[in-house]
Amino acid sequence: MSLKGKVLNSALMAAYKRGFEIRRHPAARRHKLITARGVDLVLDVGGADGGFGRALRQFGYAGRIVSFEPLAHSYAELSEAIAGDPRWTARNHALGDVAGEAQINVASNSTSSSLLPMQDSHREAEPNVDIVRTETIRVERLDDVAPEFLGTDDTVYLKVDTQGFERQVLAGGPDVLARSVGLQLELSFVSLYEGGMLANEAISLAYDAGFHLEVIEQGWASATGQMLQADGIFFRS
């Protein structure tokens, strides 16, 4: 074994002994999967600060991205992230089953913010995170706004990460869902938000819509090691 190989092997073993492993970045796999399906439009529902889209760009996705982010400060960060990228646009509203104004619960870490009330199970799993305020936002139905960016020939990958609000997002976009070749949903194994969709319902909904599960990506685990959430990637059969 070369010196470089020995150093790498030593580093890997040191990581393993501390409970860590080096594995392929999930966005690399995601890019490979959507490329194989000819995806040229990614709908990023729950865009946050643009991390999902940036990872796709990093691993070679050059198609269009439309991100939806309702929180003012997160939308500002998202807008900054996509500046200079003409094939990535952002919209400052949430998606749901009914259009109108709503109050979103803003969490101290931003990414745990939700239109649904946070439950004690979330607080117990991550005691340093809680709701700190509410913010008035706009909610639109996906099918209502889709004509503004969805062309007849687009091949769509729909990603929904909305902290328990996935059911309502999909209920407001049945036509876009039917047009999508790929679907990514946050799968919750524990009820973390009041009325939020759990993994069994999410998977059944996806299968009923003609998708099958191809990948489960590791998500959020509690300090005890219990897996609370993961991302499910579905494609049409």
C-alpha positions, 0 to 999 in steps of 0.5 A, a space after each residue: 500500500 502506498 504512503 497516501 493509501 496508508 494515511 487514508 486508511 489510518 484516517 478512516 480507522 480513526 473515524 470508525 473508532 469514534 463512531 463516524 464513517 465516511 460515505 457518499 454525499 446524498 446529493 451525489 446519489 440524488 443527482 445520479 438518480 434524477 439525471 437517469 430520469 432526465 429531470 430538468 426542473 426541480 421544485 424545492 418546497 421548503 427551500 430554507 437558505 438554499 442548501 438543497 439546491 446548492 448541493 445539487 449544483 455542486 454535484 453537477 445538476 445544471 437544470 432549473 430549480 424553483 425554490 419556495 421559502 416563506 420565512 423572510 430571513 431565510 428567503 433573504 439568505 436564499 436570494 443571496 445564494 442564487 444570485 447570478 444563477 439564471 436557472 434558479 428562482 425563488 418564491 417567498 411563500 409557502 405551499 399548502 392546500 388552501 391559498 391565503 395568509 397564515 401564521 408560521 411558527 418560527 423556531 430558534 434554529 429556523 429549520 424546525 419552523 412549521 405551520 403546525 404546532 411543535 410537540 413536546 416530543 420535538 423539544 425532548 429530542 432537541 431541548 435547545 430548539 423551541 418556537 420563538 415567535 410567529 410570522 405572517 406568511 402567504 400560502 399558495 396552492 402548487 397547482 395554482 402557481 405552477 403555470 408560471 414556471 412549469 412548461 409542457 415538456 418539463 420533467 419534474 422532481 418534486 422535493 417537499 420538506 415542510 416539517 409535517 406540512 407535506 400532506 397539505 402541500 401535496 393536496 394543493 398540487 395533485 396536477 403537478 404531482 401527476 406530472 412529476 417523475 420523482 418525489 422526495 418527502 421528509 419521513 417522520 417516524 415520531 409525531 413531532 408536529 401536531 397533525 403532521 404526516 407520519 412515514 406510513 401515511 407518506 409512503 402510502 400516499 406516494 405509492 397510491 400516486 404511482 411512485 415506489 421508494 428507491 432510497 431512504 436518506 439518513 435524517 435526524 436522530 435524537 441524542 439517544 440514537 433513535 431515528 426521528 426523521 429520514 428523507 424518502 426518494 420515490 420514482 415512478 414505476 
